Amino acid sequence: MDIRAIVVGLVFAFMWSSAFTSARIIVADMSPLFALSVRYLISGLLGVAIALALGQNWRLTPAQWRATVIFGVLQNAVYLGLNFVAMQTVQASLAAIIASTMPLLVGFAAWIFLGERLRPLGIAGLIAGVIGVIIIMSARMGGGVDLMGVLLCGIGVLALTVATLMVRGATSGGNFVMIVGLQMLVGCAVLIVATMLFETPRLVPSWPLFFAFSYTCLVPGLAATMIWFWLVNRLGATRAATFHFLNPFFGVAIASLLLSEPLGTSDILGVLIVTLGILAVQISRQKQARVS
């Protein structure tokens, strides 16, 4: 892994993790599904425009179209939609920790359901991840955490896990910026329907909302997704996913710094254990990929 890829991976991890703090600010002044619909409309149109300017087109392969629809529905609509709804009552740091377990869930599901061999280091990482989450959740339960919000975050990360497993390798073949833009527009379409069915749109203009919404559209929404596809194309999905081990740390740190969310000893210990667990699983899967 070269220096350029490492730097880009660190930037991606920071961008991805910061999305939970900006989402928490957004839902304070704007209803969640409505906010996410508008975000994906803006980010999707920008993505398509950039793709066209780069000479890309929407003549995708069948596998790319399948990946675009699956990610648009499961990642953009279900995963982020449920997270935005949950963050009306769940702290950004907790939502970030739950979402950060995705690499652990992918590793576990690939091991159990897809027959992917997992080395002892990977199994130890899965166990460590579970222990870390238990430590964090046991401490948060005493503080009156909203269980329905936690459940929504949990369902969301399961949807993201399923999407990741279903489209492995399907985004190769070029036009990746166009794929990013189109999958956002797919998510937008689904979320517009969800907004009409389940929500009364609410908007209270404020400067925090303006800056958080602009940041979310351009950085986690568009730039981070494009960087992720660049990492996957350059390093492969397994090696690129190694950078997810930083997400619990960045997610908790950003929320504590910008939102003044409390950070206890159990949180720090749990985040450290989850981080090491994710790293162990990813290193194990990376070694297995080289053996295969």
C-alpha positions in Angstrom: 0.0 0.0 0.0 1.7 3.2 -1.1 1.8 6.5 0.8 -0.8 8.2 -1.5 -3.3 5.5 -0.8 -2.7 5.6 2.9 -3.2 9.4 3.0 -6.4 9.1 0.9 -7.6 6.3 3.1 -7.2 8.4 6.2 -9.0 11.3 4.6 -11.9 8.9 3.7 -12.1 7.6 7.2 -12.4 11.1 8.6 -15.0 12.1 6.1 -17.1 9.0 6.6 -17.0 9.4 10.4 -17.8 13.1 10.4 -21.2 12.4 8.7 -22.8 11.4 12.0 -22.0 14.7 13.7 -23.3 16.7 10.7 -26.4 14.6 10.5 -27.1 15.2 14.2 -27.0 18.9 13.6 -29.2 18.7 10.5 -32.1 16.7 12.1 -32.3 19.3 14.8 -33.7 21.8 12.3 -34.9 19.6 9.4 -37.0 16.5 9.3 -34.7 13.5 8.6 -36.2 11.8 5.5 -36.9 15.1 3.9 -33.3 16.3 4.6 -31.8 13.1 3.2 -34.0 13.3 0.1 -32.8 16.8 -0.7 -29.2 15.9 0.1 -29.3 13.0 -2.4 -31.0 15.1 -5.0 -28.2 17.7 -4.8 -25.3 15.2 -4.5 -26.7 12.9 -7.2 -27.1 15.7 -9.7 -23.7 17.0 -9.0 -22.2 13.5 -9.3 -23.9 12.9 -12.7 -22.8 16.3 -13.9 -19.2 15.7 -12.9 -19.3 12.2 -14.6 -20.6 13.7 -17.8 -17.8 16.4 -17.7 -15.3 13.6 -17.3 -16.7 11.9 -20.4 -18.5 9.1 -18.6 -22.0 7.9 -19.5 -24.8 5.9 -18.0 -24.3 2.9 -20.3 -23.5 0.6 -17.4 -23.1 -3.1 -17.4 -25.9 -5.2 -16.0 -23.7 -5.9 -12.9 -23.1 -2.1 -12.5 -26.8 -1.3 -12.8 -27.6 -4.0 -10.2 -25.0 -2.5 -7.8 -26.4 1.0 -8.4 -29.9 0.0 -7.5 -28.9 -2.2 -4.5 -26.6 0.4 -3.0 -29.1 3.2 -3.8 -31.9 1.4 -1.9 -30.1 -0.5 0.9 -27.2 1.9 1.6 -28.6 5.4 0.8 -32.3 4.9 1.6 -32.5 2.2 4.3 -29.1 2.5 6.1 -28.8 6.3 6.1 -32.5 6.9 6.2 -32.8 4.9 9.4 -29.7 6.5 10.8 -31.1 10.0 10.2 -34.3 9.1 11.9 -32.5 7.6 14.8 -30.2 10.5 15.3 -33.2 12.6 16.5 -32.8 10.8 19.8 -29.4 8.9 19.5 -26.1 10.6 20.0 -23.8 10.9 17.0 -21.0 9.0 18.7 -23.2 6.0 19.4 -24.6 5.9 15.9 -21.0 6.1 14.5 -19.9 3.2 16.7 -22.9 1.0 15.6 -22.3 1.8 12.0 -18.6 1.1 12.4 -19.4 -2.5 13.1 -20.1 -3.1 9.4 -16.7 -4.6 8.6 -17.2 -7.0 11.5 -20.6 -8.0 10.3 -19.4 -8.4 6.7 -16.5 -10.6 7.9 -18.9 -12.7 10.0 -21.5 -13.1 7.3 -18.9 -14.0 4.6 -17.5 -16.6 7.0 -20.9 -18.2 8.0 -23.0 -17.8 4.8 -20.5 -17.6 2.0 -17.9 -20.1 3.1 -15.1 -17.6 3.3 -12.3 -18.9 5.5 -11.5 -16.8 8.5 -8.1 -17.1 10.2 -7.8 -17.3 14.0 -6.9 -13.6 14.0 -10.1 -12.8 12.3 -12.2 -14.8 14.7 -10.4 -13.1 17.6 -11.3 -9.8 16.0 -15.0 -10.7 15.8 -15.0 -11.6 19.5 -13.2 -8.4 20.4 -15.7 -6.4 18.4 -18.6 -7.9 20.2 -17.0 -7.4 23.6 -16.3 -3.7 22.7 -19.8 -3.1 21.7 -21.1 -4.7 24.9 -18.9 -2.5 27.0 -20.1 0.6 25.2 -23.8 -0.3 25.2 -23.8 -1.4 28.9 -22.5 2.0 29.9 -24.9 3.8 27.6 -27.9 1.9 28.9 -27.4 3.4 32.3 -27.6 6.8 30.8 -31.1 6.3 29.3 -30.2 5.6 25.7 -33.2 5.4 23.3 -33.6 1.7 22.5 -35.8 2.4 19.4 -33.1 4.6 18.0 -30.4 2.0 18.7 -32.6 -0.6 16.9 -33.0 1.6 13.9 -29.2 2.1 13.7 -28.8 -1.7 14.0 -31.2 -2.5 11.2 -29.5 0.2 9.1 -26.0 -1.4 9.5 -27.4 -4.8 8.7 -28.8 -3.3 5.4 -25.4 -1.9 4.6 -23.8 -5.3 5.3 -26.2 -7.0 2.9 -25.6 -4.4 0.2 -21.8 -4.8 0.6 -22.0 -8.6 0.3 -24.4 -8.5 -2.7 -22.3 -6.2 -4.9 -18.8 -7.3 -4.2 -16.8 -6.6 -7.4 -19.8 -5.4 -9.3 -18.7 -1.8 -9.6 -15.6 -2.5 -11.7 -15.6 -1.6 -15.4 -15.4 2.2 -15.3 -18.0 5.0 -15.1 -17.6 4.9 -11.3 -18.4 8.6 -10.8 -21.6 8.1 -12.8 -22.4 5.1 -10.6 -22.0 7.2 -7.5 -24.3 9.9 -8.9 -27.0 7.5 -10.1 -27.1 5.5 -6.8 -27.7 8.7 -5.0 -30.6 9.5 -7.3 -32.0 6.0 -6.7 -31.8 6.7 -2.9 -33.4 10.1 -3.4 -36.4 8.5 -5.3 -37.0 5.9 -2.5 -36.6 8.5 0.2 -39.1 10.9 -1.4 -41.7 8.1 -1.3 -40.8 7.4 2.3 -41.1 11.1 3.2 -44.6 11.3 1.7 -45.7 8.2 3.6 -44.1 8.6 7.0 -43.2 12.2 7.6 -44.4 15.8 7.6 -41.5 17.8 6.2 -40.1 20.3 8.6 -37.5 23.0 8.0 -36.3 25.7 10.4 -33.6 27.8 8.7 -30.5 28.4 10.7 -26.8 28.9 10.1 -25.8 25.5 11.7 -28.3 23.8 9.4 -26.9 25.6 6.4 -23.2 24.7 7.1 -24.0 21.1 8.2 -26.2 20.4 5.2 -23.7 21.9 2.7 -20.9 19.9 4.3 -22.9 16.7 4.3 -23.8 17.1 0.6 -20.3 17.8 -0.6 -18.0 15.9 1.7 -19.5 12.7 3.2 -22.2 12.6 0.5 -20.2 13.1 -2.7 -16.4 13.3 -2.0 -16.2 10.4 0.4 -18.1 8.1 -1.8 -16.0 8.9 -4.8 -12.8 8.4 -2.7 -14.1 5.1 -1.6 -14.6 3.9 -5.1 -11.1 5.2 -6.0 -9.6 3.2 -3.1 -11.5 0.0 -4.1 -10.3 0.3 -7.7 -6.7 1.0 -6.5 -6.4 -1.4 -3.6 -9.2 -3.9 -3.9 -12.3 -4.0 -1.6 -10.6 -6.0 1.2 -7.5 -3.8 1.5 -9.5 -0.6 1.1 -11.9 -1.7 3.9 -9.0 -1.8 6.3 -9.4 2.0 6.8 -12.8 1.4 8.5 -10.9 0.5 11.6 -10.4 4.2 12.3 -14.1 5.0 12.1 -15.0 4.4 15.7 -12.2 6.6 16.9 -12.9 9.4 14.4 -16.7 9.2 14.9 -16.5 9.5 18.7 -13.7 12.2 18.7 -15.6 14.5 16.2 -18.9 14.2 18.1 -17.2 14.9 21.4 -15.3 17.9 19.9 -18.1 19.6 17.9 -21.3 18.5 19.9 -19.7 18.2 23.4 -21.1 14.7 23.7 -19.9 13.0 26.9 -17.0 10.6 26.6 -16.6 8.2 29.5 -13.9 5.6 30.4 -16.2 2.8 29.1 -16.6 4.5 25.8 -12.9 5.0 25.3 -12.2 1.3 26.3 -15.0 0.0 24.1 -14.0 2.1 21.1 -10.4 0.9 21.4 -11.4 -2.8 21.6 -13.8 -2.4 18.6 -11.1 -0.6 16.6 -8.6 -3.4 17.2 -11.3 -6.0 16.4 -12.0 -4.3 13.0 -8.3 -4.1 12.3 -7.8 -7.8 13.1 -10.7 -8.9 10.9 -9.5 -6.8 8.0 -5.9 -8.0 8.3 -7.1 -11.6 8.5 -9.3 -11.2 5.4 -6.5 -9.5 3.6 -4.1 -12.3 4.3 -6.8 -14.9 3.2 -7.3 -13.0 -0.1 -3.6 -13.2 -0.8 -3.6 -16.9 -0.1 -6.6 -17.5 -2.4 
